[in-house]
Amino acid sequence: MSSLILAPLCLAFWVFTLLKLREVLREYAQERETTALNICAIAFFGSLDLTFMIPEVVAFVDTHIFPNLSVLVAYGSFLVGIYFLTVVSLTATDAPVGGRVIRLLRVLLGLVLSALLLIYLLFISKMPPLQFFAPQNLPDMIFKLIVWFFGITLSMTLAGTLLIHLPAKEFAVPRLRVLAIIFAAASAAANLLVSCIITFANYFWPSFSAPWLFTLTTLFVICGVLAFLVALLGGKIYAEFVMFSSRLDYWRSFQDVQYLVERMLRLFPPVTPPPARPSFWRFQRDPEFHLYHAMIIIMDGSAMLEGFLAELGGDLPQPEDWEIRESDNLVGEAQEVQRTLQPVPLPMDFYEVVEAYRRVSLALAQEAKYGMSG
């Protein structure tokens, strides 16, 4: 993979690791919470893995320290990082079998790392520089396949566990974080599976060439790393994202209720001119204010509408302006609006009121569009 892609990703990981290290260690010192250390280990080994994938770093280490040492460090760091991420996820979900699964994965990780170290000392360290997807001999292929298969096992365990417990996350911020980790684990598993295919193909068919597969692995790595960084970001950024999404939803609701607001203003013009409809950015500065003002117009209009129709159908004398309204067909319009408003139960939560009147407004707009008004 190109240094132009790996270097920025690696830098982002190291910056995040260094920024979070002090906070994580302080949290551990205060609460003795092992999750904090596990998160620190995830960030550190992820940064180390990306560092030893940069071609310039690989060439320097393999030339001046030990041959092919970068391969052992990169693969080992990758597996250890996924292991700690799986441990954190299993611990956070409080799965009944989480403890047994963690102990099993710890034993398997120790065996895998021991096997990789043994193969490196006996064979890999004596070979010329390795190609990432082109095994030179059987020990090289076994070395890579051990990494690929165990990495797929860890990634699928992580993604499957989080997917099972995703419905238990009721709030938006934890749910987004879990989804980001699931996506990162799925990207890692897909990358390792494609890597297995390329490794097998290159060993049994040396002339194998499929550039799109190499591009696919690059895309999986980028998507996985970015999703993992998003998952490790602080809750404030998640909260801002959720708040912005909510404001977008409020804007759509505000746009939808405007038809009902205009109908109310047409039936019962206000004494003072209503404020001009805000632009998108002006609405975003204070969405609750604009929604509240729209709800006041609708609810006041609804109360006036109910009184107007009640007196119009009773024995009380009708004022002259009602005759004018009737001649303008506004009585029929008032009856249509009142009929659509009747299913709305009040009182409710403010945003439930907004949603209820939004449905009324959309229903009225649809009737007007298709000529269904009485």
Steps between C-alpha positions, in 0.01 A plus 500: 500500500622850419667714765273786397208300639665328796697796638196725572309207652799410716547861609132527596526183706814612683353844573189338641709254704717771654203727575306222666790335684512752784123499542484119500781462754339759729169316480670172585682657794173631643266208437732204434288425193673257266286613207700824492827308459345277234394807300851636531638167375261506201618844394868418555506171307287649222750784463791254507338283233448793264855627563656172392290492184655820360748392227776741613479379860498138384811551286691674780415244770564195281831642380648640820351283779385147404386363165120493466454616860236747380282208386503341845432830678223610262313168503547447873383855581195456279393181678565638848305819419196304377525275807481795742214653301312170526568485875369853552188427297425171674553662840276796415215281375497286815447189288440185712776310321726804469747386766546155348538644150763750620701227672484283188608787275786583737632143480462495120675836472794370703526189281473702179763754605732217611454325164568823310815568704625145446440514123670838488811382687534177302406618150376854444806673651725313254300591189538796267245782544146361490228608264171571675278279282761281330627218728849384406465148643286284726612652837426847364151394391430324833619811686257721306207258515529469880468875524211518252291220654547605861430861404177394330404302812554801727324740263194280456481435875509873563245590231264215591503579873429868446231431242316270740503760777435804276121510573578547871657839422206737538683831464635641176861565606583144624314355201707705254820395674405132488405528132838659424684215675289240317582666169872512588500130597310403185745700287794326670344155444429580135855628450647184655276274292607671177862478621458123548371465145789702357758307709368160389480611139855641498645186657341251260490734201803736513388692193167586665409865451175667604553872565140550608555260793797705619290816469226329698735420789613864504140620521424255781802620699407867458134441591593287800753747639269799455208315660724398789612861554138613495415232757775625734408868476366670808130518587486875437560454128236227491260728686562782252437263211177373655390855577566611142303200370213590733504858373478375144197296601351805672551699179310238299219506756494881490475495122220244511283691751521821299203398286281466811635829638409679177150351505450621859629847417263515204200405712595718798741780405707609805474846650872557450685378191664159556879480479650421163583137430862446608773376271666165565799646685288743703277210602802296610600767750180451701278222357285468814395866482376475142325168560340640816370806314353281227330279760351808673347616171355155434367441851349851530347457157363160597329645809354790300393261228312280747316800646426641156343180371313437827331841490446480125300178543307620811208731558702813561472776239782493250714809463515658157864404443402131528266552207790644307716204598229258392469676164875463457470126571711539814241321712555186293874547539461544875295181521763313300783617726298425814420150376868428442598647837254297705713179527785694669500409875617772739686563723817323390875552511606802295672298228207258491275802439730613219490155341118478535444837333759412238289199401188719490676754278621231261151348484344838418764570236440162340122555492548839340742356246269223384181701527354293785376793710125501566 
